[in-house]
Amino acid sequence: MLLKNSEKIESFLGSNARIKGEMTVEGTLRLDGTIEGSLNADSVILSEKAMVKGDISAQKIVIAGTVEGNLRAKELVEIQSKGRVLGGVFAPRFSVVEGGEINGKIEMKLEESQIINFEAKARD
């Protein structure tokens, strides 16, 4: 995922960092370390070294590391070739690069205004 200029990385957690508990970040977070607990941010990027044991909620989520928990994105979840997710993915857009793994439920719901209802017409 290429970041737009307006989505520059504002927070970084290095590979030697380990956090237990809930973490909330405004802006984009790049994670190389380990989090045991929930993570909330505007955008989340997990490197190949990163590990999250808990749920992640964000506008956009890019996974190159490992997640044991659910991913909830308002826009997009992308699992890269080394990415591994053991849990559910809930997002309107979802992609997996060849080699990426997901073991869990995938739910892609459209906004209510985007749903088109078709009525069945009776045949005579």
C-alpha positions as CSV (number, residue, x, y, z in Angstrom):
1,M,0.0,0.0,0.0
2,L,1.4,3.3,-1.0
3,L,0.7,6.1,1.4
4,K,-0.6,9.4,0.2
5,N,1.2,12.6,1.3
6,S,-1.6,13.2,3.7
7,E,-1.0,9.8,5.3
8,K,2.6,10.1,6.4
9,I,3.8,7.8,9.3
10,E,3.2,9.8,12.5
11,S,4.0,7.1,15.0
12,F,6.6,4.3,15.0
13,L,7.1,1.4,17.4
14,G,10.4,-0.4,16.9
15,S,11.2,-4.1,16.8
16,N,12.4,-4.1,20.4
17,A,9.2,-2.6,21.8
18,R,6.7,-4.7,23.6
19,I,3.4,-3.3,24.8
20,K,0.7,-5.0,26.9
21,G,-2.7,-3.3,27.0
22,E,-4.8,-1.1,24.8
23,M,-3.0,1.3,22.4
24,T,-4.7,4.3,20.7
25,V,-2.8,6.4,18.1
26,E,-4.0,9.4,16.0
27,G,-2.7,9.2,12.5
28,T,-0.7,6.4,10.9
29,L,1.2,3.9,13.0
30,R,4.0,1.6,11.7
31,L,4.6,-1.3,14.0
32,D,7.8,-3.4,14.0
33,G,7.4,-4.6,17.6
34,T,4.8,-6.6,19.6
35,I,1.5,-5.6,21.1
36,E,-0.6,-7.8,23.4
37,G,-4.0,-6.0,23.4
38,S,-6.2,-3.9,21.2
39,L,-4.8,-1.3,18.8
40,N,-6.8,1.6,17.4
41,A,-5.4,4.1,14.9
42,D,-6.3,6.0,11.7
43,S,-4.1,3.7,9.7
44,V,-1.9,0.7,10.8
45,I,1.1,-0.8,9.0
46,L,2.6,-4.0,10.4
47,S,6.1,-4.9,9.2
48,E,7.2,-8.5,8.7
49,K,8.7,-8.4,12.3
50,A,5.5,-7.1,13.9
51,M,3.1,-9.2,16.1
52,V,-0.3,-8.3,17.5
53,K,-2.2,-10.5,19.8
54,G,-5.5,-8.6,19.9
55,D,-7.9,-6.7,17.7
56,I,-6.9,-3.9,15.3
57,S,-9.4,-1.1,14.3
58,A,-8.5,1.6,11.7
59,Q,-9.5,3.2,8.5
60,K,-6.8,1.2,6.6
61,I,-4.8,-1.8,7.8
62,V,-1.8,-3.3,6.0
63,I,-0.4,-6.6,7.4
64,A,3.1,-8.0,6.6
65,G,3.6,-9.5,10.1
66,T,1.3,-11.7,12.3
67,V,-2.0,-10.9,13.9
68,E,-3.9,-13.1,16.3
69,G,-7.2,-11.2,16.5
70,N,-9.8,-9.5,14.4
71,L,-9.1,-6.7,11.9
72,R,-11.8,-4.0,11.5
73,A,-11.2,-1.4,8.8
74,K,-13.6,1.3,7.6
75,E,-11.9,1.3,4.2
76,L,-9.3,-1.4,3.4
77,V,-7.5,-4.4,4.8
78,E,-4.4,-5.6,2.8
79,I,-2.5,-8.8,3.7
80,Q,0.9,-8.8,2.1
81,S,2.9,-11.9,1.0
82,K,4.5,-12.5,4.5
83,G,1.3,-11.5,6.3
84,R,-0.6,-13.9,8.5
85,V,-3.9,-13.3,10.2
86,L,-5.5,-15.7,12.7
87,G,-8.9,-14.1,13.1
88,G,-11.7,-12.3,11.3
89,V,-11.4,-9.6,8.7
90,F,-14.3,-7.0,8.6
91,A,-13.8,-4.4,5.9
92,P,-15.6,-3.1,2.7
93,R,-12.4,-3.7,0.7
94,F,-9.9,-6.6,1.2
95,S,-6.9,-7.9,-0.6
96,V,-4.4,-10.7,-0.1
97,V,-1.1,-10.8,-2.0
98,E,0.1,-14.3,-3.0
99,G,1.7,-16.0,-0.1
100,G,-0.4,-14.1,2.5
101,E,-2.5,-16.2,4.9
102,I,-5.8,-15.8,6.6
103,N,-7.5,-18.3,8.9
104,G,-10.8,-16.9,9.9
105,K,-14.0,-15.2,8.8
106,I,-14.0,-12.5,6.1
107,E,-16.9,-10.1,6.0
108,M,-17.2,-7.4,3.4
109,K,-20.3,-5.3,3.9
110,L,-21.2,-2.4,1.8
111,E,-22.5,0.9,3.2
112,E,-26.3,0.9,3.3
113,S,-26.5,3.6,0.6
114,Q,-24.5,1.3,-1.8
115,I,-26.8,-1.7,-1.5
116,I,-29.1,-2.3,-4.5
117,N,-32.3,-4.2,-3.9
118,F,-33.7,-6.2,-6.7
119,E,-37.4,-7.2,-6.6
120,A,-38.4,-10.5,-8.1
121,K,-41.2,-10.2,-10.6
122,A,-43.8,-12.9,-10.9
123,R,-43.9,-14.6,-14.3
124,D,-47.3,-15.2,-15.9
